[in-house]
Structure formats: C-alpha cells, structure tokens
Amino acid sequence: MIYIEDHWQGLFLKPQQLKKWKKYANSADKKIGAFLQFKPDLAHISSAEHGELEGVPFAVKDNIAVRPFKLTCGSRMLKSLNSPYTATAVKKLQARGGVVVGKTNLDEFGMGSSTENSSLAKTVNPWDLSRVPGGSSGGSAAAVAAGIVPFALGSDTGGSVRQPAAFCGVYGLKPTYGTVSRYGLVAYASSLEVIGVIAKRVDTARMVFSIMHGQDDLDHSSLEYQPLPEVPEHLTVGIPIECSRDLHYDIDKSFKKTKDTLGELGFTVQEISIPSLDYVVSAYYVIATAEASANLARFDGIRFGERAIEADNPEELILLSRSRGLGDEVKLRILLGTYVLRSGFQDQYYLRAQKIRTAIRMDFEKAYSGVDLILMPVYSYPPFKFGGDGLDPFSQKLADIFTCTANLAGIPAMSFPASMENGLPIGMQFLAPPFGEELLFKACSIFEKIFPAPDSPIYSTEWSE
Ligand code: GLN
C-alpha cells in the first residue's frame, strides 16, 4: 500500500531533491508563517533508522517536546526554552525514519481556535491569506495544506487538531484518549487531550497513528490500543438532530451535501439524538479551565522560562514573571479555572461539569448501539478573517460545540475535507466508539475517493520534478 506520495519517500536521502524542497518550503512558509522554527538542518537525520517513514519530513506543534528544538508553546514565557527531551510519540516516528524539520505555531498553550492567541507569530490560511488557519494547531494544518510536509503533529484538547485541519482543507485525527502517550506534551487540560495527526491523505494519517499509539510507562494514563474486533463491510452513520441548529449557511449547506453523498456512496444514514449536546460547551470550559489553572501554575518564572530578575522577593518575582510572560487569553482561563475551583463552589461548577461529562458518554454509548459512526460538522463557521470577522472570542468558544464533545467522551474522531464553499474548504467529522479508529479511516477513505483533499493555492509539488 502507498501511504505517502512518492515525492516524500526518502527525501532526506536525496541531496538534490532536498535542496529544492528546502527552497520551496522556505518560500511557502514566508507567505503563511506556519513555523516558529524551521530548521531541517537541526534534524539530526535519522538515516540509520529504516522504516515506513525513512527520510520523510514532518512538523511538530510547538507544545510537543523535540530535542534539540525549542519548546515555546507560543508563549512569551517560554520563548527561549530549549526542549530538554523528546516526546514519546515523536520518538516513535523518528525510530521509523521520520525527520522533524521544525516546530509549528499555535494559540498560546493550545488555548484558542484561530492561532491568533500566539504571542510569537502570525500564521495565515493557505487558502486565503486574509483568513485564520484555525487553531490551536494552526501552524501544523497550514504547513500540511501548503505542501511543506506530508503530515504534522498537533494536540487536541477540544478540537485543536480537527478544526484547523478543516479550515485548511486537510485531514485531522483525534485518537481515543490515552492511546497516544502524552509524555512530552505540555499539559493544558490533561483529562481531555491527546496528540493527533494532520495529513494530506487518509492513509498517511493512518500509518502515523499506527506508529504512534501504544502504552507508555512515562504516561500513566496511556493505554494499549485494542482495535475493535471487526470493521463492518457496510457502515451505518448516525446524524444527531441537534447538529443542524445555529450553523452558518455554508456549513449547513456542506453538512446536507455530505449526508446526501454518504447515502449515494452506500452508507446507511439515519437520524439519532445526543440530548446532552446542549451542555457540552459549558462543561468543557469548566473542566478545561479548571485543569489549566492547575497545570499552568508551574510557569512561575523560577523553574522555566522568563524571569523578572529585578524583583525584590519571590512573590514579586512570580507576579511580574506571570503578568509579563502570559497572554490575555491564558490569564482569562487561569482566572476562570480558579473561580470554578474556589472552595465551597466546586459542587456548583466542577462536579456538575463532571456529571454532564458522564451524561455525554452515556448518550454516545446509547447511540453506538444502533450506528457504527456519527457525522457532525467540525465548526459552526467557515474559516474567518483575522480579528474575528464578527466572531468574538466568546462566539468562537460556543462554536467549539461539535469538537469538544469527542474530548469529553474520550472517543476518537476524524475531520475530513467535505466540500468547497465560496472558495474555502469546509470540513465535517466522523466520530467512532472508543478504539474505533479503523472505522474512521475506512469511512474517510471512501469519501476521499470522490473528494480528495483539494490543493490550496500555495500547494505545489514542482520542487520534486
Ligand atoms: N478551541 C478550544 C479551546 O480553546 C480547543 C483547544 C484545543 O484543543 N487545544 O480550548
């Protein structure tokens, strides 16, 4: 089987080709700003490593540790931090010959849906340079859509792999919680997040996942991947009735078209209900901010990153370092998280959110007794313009409804390019039961045959000719 197009195979073993690719990659990245660090020469070419990825370049979101690159998380706080080690997921890909060529831009610590919350750089959408690439893994999605790399890693806490992939017209896989080690991923909301992959082809995403997954002694929440015993020949897809409300016109149009196309492709399509969907955004933002407030306490100006050396005492040192080092969205979330966890109020917020989380899980369990997969839009809006385009930060959070559902339930989901509307790619997603990744790959591959990821205006393979 061909997992990755020929021009990527063994690229790092062919000096002439490599030179041409570097030139292309540099000029493409000048237009879109996907990378915080693009240094193929830092890569310590793993030429000794043979495997499916021998000499194949890939990019990594800058909240995932890779030595000897930096690990900035898009934050002023960590802008000069050199990564002391390499994440397990990355090590596994390197062991099969993959070569990390750079670190990609993101919303600070993964908090956002547009990559505009990066304190370090601006990334634009390869389809329209006046629009955002989505987020928080916007740099990874833009790099793939521009054809700089065949795949890139991201993290998905509430949609950060699937939403930017949808905005940039490529595939985004959020695996089952725990199947990919989080060792080396800088924690935002630990109970929700997982490392995922953004790719130009379904088979590439599938191969990358097959290499990355597995239990890891360095992450106690990691699990052995136990794929569902069989993938049915004929797939039944459930469409939640709750999904059709409050969609932007273009998303609604694409959602309807996708349903029709699935029917024509031989899927059985039927309506289902996920009643708890109304509560997921509230539950997600309570849990995510509560965990973030605890996880980000470690950035105190003492152990990591920027330190306010002029401070007279430790308290002032922490206050000054955090005030200067962290961006507004991060501060907002730390405050929200502290608020929902304050003593005496946990029942009202955090515990209630956990109950909703259980209800969501049960709604999905029930739904999967009748269908193999569920289809949902990825985001309620198409790729928007910088500055929000009428979509303020609060509305951006409300639009996370379809993605953060999978994180609360811990289930796998994959976004795929479903159609083009007004010159912009629109993504839909399949959700599967736990360990149902093969169902996602199968359904996405069937759709890919009639609608492969379209090439963005920046995308080119001329360097390989
Ligand atoms: N947009 C969501 C948030 O801001 C998703 C983030 C993510 O998955 N890292 O929390």
Boltz pocket constraint, residues with backbone or C-beta under 6 A from the ligand:
constraints:
  - pocket:
      binder: B
      contacts: [[A, 109], [A, 110], [A, 111], [A, 112], [A, 113], [A, 135], [A, 136], [A, 155], [A, 156], [A, 157], [A, 158], [A, 159], [A, 160], [A, 161], [A, 188], [A, 288], [A, 396], [A, 400]]
      max_distance: 6.0
